[in-house]
Amino acid sequence: MNTSSVAIGVVGATGLVGSTFLDILEEQTDFSIEQLLLFASSKSAGKRIKFKKKNLVVEEPSLRRMKELDVVFFSGGDDLSKEWAPKLVENNVWVIDNSSTFRLHPDIPLIVPEINGNLLQNLKKPQIIANPNCTTIQLCMVLHALRSLKVTQVWMASYQAVSGAGKEARQELLTQIGQKKLIKTSRHFACSLAFNVVPQIGRISESGFSEEEIKVIKESKKILNLHSLKISAFTVRVPVLNGHSMAVWVRFEKATSLEEITTLLENMSGIQVMPMPHQIAEVTPKMISGSNMVYVGRIHQDLDDPTQWLFWIVADNLRKGAAWNGFQIFQSLAPLIKFKT
């Protein structure tokens, strides 16, 4: 990474993804932060957040303040990204956007650095870089590792943690679990999530697919540059605090072996393969929370189709699914940034 001092902004700094991004910045030692500005909506403005022994005041977004920066990480929702990201680019500020606003825009890169980070090398001036959907990232990591086997079709069912719905939704689950009686209603989901599962993430369209499922399908094709890939998704919210899990069925062009699949996955940066059967308990969202890796376990061949294999994939949705992937994008951009400070 470029070791120059950098001026960074975080929009949505009080949310779960924003807080995780700040944790990641605190962990880094190979570059110097000249300036760090924190932004959030008006209801959070004025709050103080501790960062490296300093208390930083959260501000409302303003062009006057943000245009001083080299790069701004957005995790404050679609509305904030739509309003501010284009203005910052016009003022020569790089934007890494974690919202869904620009992901499918044909002129905006949708980046998982281990897969298509090379697309950033050709950028000549500041622009918006889209950070993919959390579930999409961990699925694409595995599919990219296996692409030499010629994937022809993918089916995925996800089991997504409440942290993916934000801080208030997480607190609601904790409150519901602590109640002595079963609560049936919810402010954040179609029904109470405590001791339950909800087969809906986002609005459901006339096609029957939810917003989250459409994100996984369309974003995966763009990231992998496999627009004819047959892929279907079914996403479910589960009463887990953090970490998304998925069961995935992958069909290849021809039969292959466990050894070949395992070797390809082990050679992929960012993936940890957990061998069967002794370490199944370690491939759970509770065990991997806080990690930046994508974990793969229960790799086995379909009983009726030798070209089809099953995988269990787990990752921390706040880290590799959001903040860590965004930081990796920043690492890739660093040589391109003409630092203002």
C-alpha positions as CSV (number, residue, x, y, z in Angstrom):
1,M,0.0,0.0,0.0
2,N,1.1,3.6,-0.6
3,T,2.5,4.8,2.7
4,S,1.5,8.4,2.2
5,S,-0.8,10.0,4.8
6,V,-4.4,9.7,3.7
7,A,-7.5,11.7,4.4
8,I,-10.5,9.3,4.9
9,G,-14.2,9.9,5.4
10,V,-16.8,7.3,6.6
11,V,-20.4,8.0,5.9
12,G,-22.7,5.9,8.1
13,A,-20.0,5.8,10.8
14,T,-22.5,4.9,13.6
15,G,-23.9,1.9,11.9
16,L,-22.6,-1.7,12.1
17,V,-20.7,-1.7,8.8
18,G,-19.3,1.8,9.5
19,S,-18.2,0.8,13.0
20,T,-16.6,-2.4,11.6
21,F,-14.7,-0.3,9.0
22,L,-13.3,1.9,11.8
23,D,-12.2,-1.2,13.7
24,I,-10.3,-2.3,10.5
25,L,-8.7,1.1,10.2
26,E,-7.5,0.9,13.8
27,E,-6.0,-2.5,13.1
28,Q,-3.8,-1.2,10.2
29,T,-0.2,-0.2,10.7
30,D,1.2,0.2,7.2
31,F,-0.2,3.7,6.4
32,S,-0.8,6.9,8.2
33,I,-4.3,8.6,8.5
34,E,-3.7,12.3,8.2
35,Q,-7.4,13.1,8.7
36,L,-10.5,11.0,9.5
37,L,-13.9,12.5,9.3
38,L,-17.1,10.7,10.4
39,F,-20.5,11.4,9.0
40,A,-24.0,10.1,9.6
41,S,-27.6,11.3,9.4
42,S,-28.9,14.2,11.5
43,K,-30.2,11.9,14.2
44,S,-26.6,10.7,14.9
45,A,-24.8,13.9,14.3
46,G,-23.0,15.1,17.4
47,K,-22.2,11.7,18.7
48,R,-18.6,10.9,19.7
49,I,-16.7,7.9,18.5
50,K,-13.4,6.8,20.0
51,F,-10.7,6.1,17.5
52,K,-7.0,5.6,18.5
53,K,-7.5,7.3,21.8
54,K,-9.2,10.3,20.2
55,N,-12.9,11.2,20.5
56,L,-14.2,12.1,17.0
57,V,-17.4,14.0,16.6
58,V,-19.9,12.6,14.0
59,E,-21.0,15.3,11.5
60,E,-23.8,15.6,9.0
61,P,-22.5,15.2,5.5
62,S,-21.4,18.4,3.8
63,L,-19.6,19.0,0.6
64,R,-17.3,21.6,2.2
65,R,-15.9,19.0,4.6
66,M,-16.0,15.9,2.4
67,K,-14.2,17.5,-0.6
68,E,-11.1,17.9,1.6
69,L,-10.7,14.1,1.7
70,D,-8.9,11.6,-0.6
71,V,-11.4,8.8,-0.3
72,V,-14.9,8.3,1.3
73,F,-16.4,5.0,2.4
74,F,-20.2,5.0,2.2
75,S,-22.3,2.6,4.4
76,G,-25.2,4.9,5.2
77,G,-27.8,3.6,2.8
78,D,-29.0,4.2,-0.7
79,D,-30.2,7.8,-0.2
80,L,-27.0,9.2,1.2
81,S,-24.9,7.4,-1.5
82,K,-27.2,8.7,-4.3
83,E,-27.0,12.3,-3.0
84,W,-23.4,12.6,-2.1
85,A,-21.2,10.1,-4.1
86,P,-21.5,11.8,-7.5
87,K,-20.8,15.2,-5.9
88,L,-17.6,13.9,-4.3
89,V,-16.3,12.4,-7.6
90,E,-16.9,15.8,-9.3
91,N,-14.5,17.2,-6.6
92,N,-11.8,14.6,-7.2
93,V,-12.7,12.4,-4.2
94,W,-12.7,8.6,-4.6
95,V,-15.8,6.8,-3.4
96,I,-16.2,3.2,-2.1
97,D,-19.9,2.7,-1.9
98,N,-21.4,-0.2,0.2
99,S,-25.0,0.6,-0.8
100,S,-26.8,-1.1,-3.7
101,T,-27.3,2.2,-5.5
102,F,-24.5,1.9,-8.2
103,R,-23.7,-1.8,-8.2
104,L,-25.4,-2.7,-11.5
105,H,-24.5,0.6,-13.3
106,P,-22.7,-0.5,-16.5
107,D,-19.9,2.2,-16.0
108,I,-19.2,1.5,-12.3
109,P,-16.9,-1.3,-11.3
110,L,-18.4,-3.9,-8.9
111,I,-15.3,-5.2,-7.1
112,V,-14.2,-8.2,-5.1
113,P,-10.5,-7.6,-5.1
114,E,-9.5,-11.3,-5.2
115,I,-11.7,-11.8,-8.3
116,N,-11.7,-8.6,-10.5
117,G,-9.5,-6.1,-8.6
118,N,-7.5,-5.8,-11.9
119,L,-10.3,-3.6,-13.2
120,L,-9.1,-0.8,-10.9
121,Q,-5.7,-0.6,-12.5
122,N,-7.0,1.2,-15.6
123,L,-8.8,3.9,-13.7
124,K,-7.4,7.4,-14.5
125,K,-9.3,9.6,-12.1
126,P,-11.5,9.4,-9.0
127,Q,-14.8,7.7,-9.4
128,I,-17.3,5.5,-7.6
129,I,-16.3,1.9,-6.8
130,A,-19.2,-0.3,-5.8
131,N,-18.9,-2.8,-2.9
132,P,-21.0,-5.9,-3.6
133,N,-23.8,-7.4,-1.6
134,C,-22.5,-9.3,1.4
135,T,-24.0,-12.7,0.3
136,T,-22.8,-12.2,-3.2
137,I,-19.2,-11.7,-2.1
138,Q,-18.8,-15.0,-0.3
139,L,-20.6,-16.9,-3.1
140,C,-18.5,-15.4,-5.9
141,M,-15.3,-16.1,-4.0
142,V,-16.0,-19.8,-4.2
143,L,-17.4,-19.8,-7.8
144,H,-14.3,-17.9,-9.0
145,A,-12.0,-20.4,-7.4
146,L,-13.8,-23.2,-9.3
147,R,-14.2,-21.4,-12.6
148,S,-11.6,-23.6,-14.4
149,L,-14.0,-26.5,-13.9
150,K,-16.5,-24.6,-16.0
151,V,-19.5,-24.0,-13.8
152,T,-22.8,-24.3,-15.7
153,Q,-25.4,-23.9,-13.0
154,V,-25.7,-22.7,-9.4
155,W,-28.4,-23.0,-6.7
156,M,-28.0,-21.2,-3.4
157,A,-30.0,-21.0,-0.2
158,S,-28.7,-18.5,2.4
159,Y,-29.2,-18.2,6.1
160,Q,-28.5,-14.6,6.9
161,A,-27.7,-13.0,10.3
162,V,-29.7,-10.2,11.8
163,S,-26.6,-7.9,11.6
164,G,-27.2,-7.6,7.9
165,A,-30.4,-5.6,8.7
166,G,-28.6,-3.1,11.0
167,K,-28.0,-2.2,14.6
168,E,-31.7,-1.7,15.5
169,A,-32.7,-5.0,14.1
170,R,-30.0,-6.8,16.0
171,Q,-31.1,-5.1,19.2
172,E,-34.7,-6.1,18.5
173,L,-33.7,-9.8,18.3
174,L,-31.8,-9.6,21.5
175,T,-34.8,-8.0,23.2
176,Q,-37.2,-10.6,21.8
177,I,-35.0,-13.5,23.0
178,G,-35.0,-12.0,26.5
179,Q,-38.8,-11.9,26.7
180,K,-40.6,-14.6,28.7
181,K,-43.4,-14.8,26.2
182,L,-43.2,-15.4,22.4
183,I,-43.5,-12.1,20.5
184,K,-45.1,-12.5,17.0
185,T,-44.7,-9.0,15.6
186,S,-41.6,-7.1,14.4
187,R,-40.6,-3.6,13.4
188,H,-37.9,-4.8,11.1
189,F,-39.1,-8.1,9.6
190,A,-42.3,-9.7,8.3
191,C,-42.7,-11.3,11.7
192,S,-40.7,-11.9,14.9
193,L,-37.3,-13.4,14.3
194,A,-36.7,-14.8,17.7
195,F,-36.9,-18.7,17.7
196,N,-38.0,-18.4,14.0
197,V,-36.8,-18.0,10.4
198,V,-38.2,-15.6,7.9
199,P,-38.0,-16.5,4.2
200,Q,-37.8,-12.9,3.0
201,I,-35.0,-10.4,2.8
202,G,-36.2,-7.2,1.1
203,R,-39.4,-6.7,-0.9
204,I,-40.7,-9.6,-2.9
205,S,-41.4,-8.8,-6.6
206,E,-44.1,-10.2,-8.8
207,S,-41.6,-12.8,-10.0
208,G,-41.6,-14.2,-6.4
209,F,-37.9,-13.3,-5.9
210,S,-36.9,-11.0,-3.1
211,E,-34.6,-8.0,-3.5
212,E,-31.7,-9.8,-1.8
213,E,-32.1,-12.8,-4.2
214,I,-32.1,-10.5,-7.2
215,K,-28.9,-8.8,-5.9
216,V,-27.1,-12.2,-5.6
217,I,-28.2,-13.3,-9.1
218,K,-27.4,-10.1,-11.0
219,E,-24.3,-9.0,-9.1
220,S,-22.7,-12.4,-9.3
221,K,-22.9,-12.4,-13.1
222,K,-21.4,-9.0,-13.3
223,I,-18.5,-9.7,-10.8
224,L,-17.6,-13.0,-12.5
225,N,-18.2,-11.7,-16.0
226,L,-20.4,-14.8,-16.6
227,H,-23.6,-13.2,-17.9
228,S,-25.0,-16.5,-19.2
229,L,-24.5,-18.4,-16.0
230,K,-27.6,-20.0,-14.7
231,I,-28.0,-19.1,-11.0
232,S,-30.9,-19.1,-8.6
233,A,-31.0,-17.9,-5.0
234,F,-33.4,-18.3,-2.0
235,T,-32.5,-16.0,1.0
236,V,-33.6,-16.5,4.5
237,R,-33.2,-14.4,7.7
238,V,-32.3,-16.4,10.7
239,P,-31.9,-15.6,14.5
240,V,-28.1,-15.4,14.3
241,L,-26.4,-12.2,15.5
242,N,-23.6,-12.1,12.9
243,G,-22.3,-14.2,10.0
244,H,-24.1,-15.3,6.8
245,S,-24.2,-19.0,5.9
246,M,-25.3,-20.6,2.6
247,A,-25.9,-24.1,1.2
248,V,-24.8,-24.1,-2.5
249,W,-25.2,-26.6,-5.3
250,V,-22.8,-26.2,-8.1
251,R,-23.0,-28.1,-11.4
252,F,-19.9,-28.4,-13.5
253,E,-19.5,-29.2,-17.2
254,K,-18.2,-32.6,-16.4
255,A,-17.5,-34.9,-13.4
256,T,-14.6,-33.9,-11.1
257,S,-13.0,-35.1,-7.9
258,L,-13.0,-33.9,-4.3
259,E,-9.2,-33.5,-4.5
260,E,-9.4,-31.2,-7.5
261,I,-12.1,-29.1,-6.0
262,T,-10.3,-28.8,-2.6
263,T,-7.0,-27.9,-4.3
264,L,-8.6,-25.1,-6.3
265,L,-10.3,-23.7,-3.2
266,E,-7.1,-23.9,-1.1
267,N,-5.2,-22.0,-3.8
268,M,-7.7,-19.1,-3.7
269,S,-6.6,-16.2,-1.5
270,G,-9.2,-15.4,1.1
271,I,-10.7,-18.9,1.3
272,Q,-10.3,-21.3,4.2
273,V,-11.3,-24.9,3.5
274,M,-12.4,-26.9,6.5
275,P,-12.0,-30.7,5.8
276,M,-14.7,-33.2,6.6
277,P,-15.8,-34.5,8.9
278,H,-13.9,-33.5,12.1
279,Q,-14.3,-29.7,11.9
280,I,-17.9,-29.2,10.9
281,A,-18.5,-27.4,14.2
282,E,-15.9,-24.8,13.2
283,V,-17.8,-23.8,10.0
284,T,-20.6,-21.9,11.7
285,P,-21.4,-18.2,11.9
286,K,-20.7,-18.1,15.6
287,M,-17.2,-19.6,15.2
288,I,-16.1,-17.4,12.3
289,S,-17.4,-14.1,13.4
290,G,-14.7,-11.5,13.4
291,S,-12.7,-13.2,10.6
292,N,-11.9,-11.7,7.2
293,M,-11.9,-15.1,5.5
294,V,-14.6,-17.1,3.6
295,Y,-15.0,-20.6,5.0
296,V,-16.0,-23.6,3.0
297,G,-17.0,-27.0,4.5
298,R,-19.2,-30.1,3.9
299,I,-17.9,-30.4,0.3
300,H,-19.6,-33.5,-1.2
301,Q,-20.8,-34.9,-4.4
302,D,-24.5,-35.2,-5.3
303,L,-25.8,-38.8,-5.0
304,D,-27.6,-38.7,-8.3
305,D,-25.5,-36.3,-10.4
306,P,-21.7,-36.8,-10.6
307,T,-21.3,-33.3,-12.1
308,Q,-22.9,-31.6,-9.2
309,W,-21.3,-30.8,-5.8
310,L,-22.6,-29.3,-2.6
311,F,-20.9,-26.7,-0.4
312,W,-21.4,-25.0,3.0
313,I,-20.1,-21.5,2.9
314,V,-19.8,-19.1,5.8
315,A,-18.4,-15.6,6.2
316,D,-18.7,-12.6,8.5
317,N,-21.1,-10.3,6.6
318,L,-19.8,-7.2,8.4
319,R,-16.2,-7.9,7.5
320,K,-15.6,-9.8,4.2
321,G,-19.2,-9.1,3.3
322,A,-18.8,-5.4,3.6
323,A,-16.1,-3.4,5.5
324,W,-13.1,-5.6,4.9
325,N,-13.9,-6.0,1.2
326,G,-14.2,-2.2,1.1
327,F,-10.9,-1.8,2.8
328,Q,-9.3,-4.2,0.3
329,I,-10.7,-2.0,-2.5
330,F,-9.0,1.0,-0.8
331,Q,-5.7,-1.0,-0.7
332,S,-6.0,-1.6,-4.4
333,L,-6.8,2.1,-5.1
334,A,-4.0,3.5,-2.9
335,P,-1.3,3.6,-5.7
336,L,-3.8,5.6,-7.9
337,I,-4.8,8.2,-5.3
338,K,-3.1,11.5,-5.6
339,F,-3.2,12.4,-1.9
340,K,-4.4,15.9,-1.1
341,T,-2.6,16.1,2.2
